Amino acid sequence: MFEATEGFQLGPANVPISLIAVVMGLAIFLLWIKKGEREQSHQADRFRDLLFSSLFVALLVYKFWPFVENYGQLSVKPSQLLLYSGGAYGWEAAMISGVLWFTYGGIRRKLSLWLTVEWLLLGFVSVRVASSLLLKKVGMPTDWWGWTVQGQVYVPMNLLEGVGYLLLVGVYAWVRGQHGVKSGEDHSHHMTDGIITTNAVDASQFHKERAALLLVGVGLLTLLLTLGETGRNAVIWGNWTLAELCGFVAIIIGGLLLLYPIRYKKVDN
Amino acid sequence: MKIRTVLILVVLFAAVLFAMMKQNPAPESDQAFPTLPEVNYQAPVFELNDLMGKPFALTKGKPVLLNFWATWCPPCKAETPDLVAVSEAYGDQVTFIGVNVTTQDTMEDVRRFAADYQVSYPIVLDETGEVTKQYRVSAMPTSFVLDAQGVIVYKKVGPMTAAEMKRIIDPLLTRGGS
């Protein structure tokens, strides 16, 4: 396991482990989509292409954002753009651009809404698992077992996070299995009875339910993990940190979505 | 009522309870916080000599912008005029410290650089490279912004623009440096 600040030296460039963890998490997730979602291969191809293009758009905006913020200075010396990236609002601009590009592309390429949300959340979980397994993160001081920094033992936040997210993956896999059984039952019922109209499970409802489950899980873990953190995260609204606010909103949205039961769609044969 | 519905309502209730607890500000804690050169951790303390040979220590009490740099580094040259301008704009409200990685520089070059760019904030010399190692600086320039309690609130590898510096420092001043 590596320290948060460590990186690999590749010639003149230093590649941070945090970046390697993100790439690893994404690679595992995309491999799973390719192998585990064969019946959705067309959607998976479109999703992967769109994900990469959105990341590229976000990267471009991040790189060139200083030009927008400091137009006067950088238009006189455009070569300085090689040195700068980000700027004051670079992250926000990059994220908004990436999300807008993804949304536009998703609508244009007719990506299934709930399947896309489910995959996005799974991708996030995959990246979090990879990061928690690769990078050490310490929380509050503790008398129990944990990471020792300069003689003091601290809560091993990354391990707790890893265990939490792996549990979430386990629950997700179980629910997915249940959905598979239900879908199969309905199908066999339809085939044996040979009736003209039957209740077939709408696949998008399963994706919606699994996306909602992931939302609640991610939100719950985010809130629980903030309890063990150093407590030094910057507040952005009232007494809320960004992580707490996102976690709370995710639980509320996911919980409300889960409260709606799966709807069966009438299918005429 | 189904078990599933009960579980969802419990989770929602817990989230709302958490939200209600957040209405009260968390009490200031005096617990030990880990010292690491990363955001949300306590910044490692150090004492180095300045250009006059006088010891200069990193202290708490007001926000600090810590900038690791070298004279041969082009992004450092691009960034320095902004650092000088912003440090002068904030005056005594914020401490700007330029940590020269002297293991990769010469004293003569450092003095010439400081004179050429009219650097008005303190420049300290990391002659052994210990502080650079302590802060795990792998590329230059690297900047850290610390709040008044010495907690790192921002880290940037690469040059910062003046707008970027102000965006990070202004909230630290409005909330009393904490």
Interface residues (C-beta under 8 A of the other chain):
Chain A: E3 A4 T5 E6 G7 Q9 N14 P66 E69 N70 Q80 L83 Y84 S85 G86 G87 A88 Y89 G90 V138 M140 P141 V149 Q150 Q152 Y154 V216 G219 L220 L223 E229 T230 G231 R232 N233 A234 G238 N239 W240 E244 F248 I251 I252 G255 L256 L258 L259
Chain B: R4 T5 I8 L9 V11 L12 A15 F18 A19 K22 Q23 N24 P25 A26 S29 Q31 A32 F33 P34 T35 L36 P37 E38 N40 Y41 P74 P75 A78 R136 S138 A139 V151 V153 K156 G158 P159 T161 A162 A163 E164 K166 R167 P171
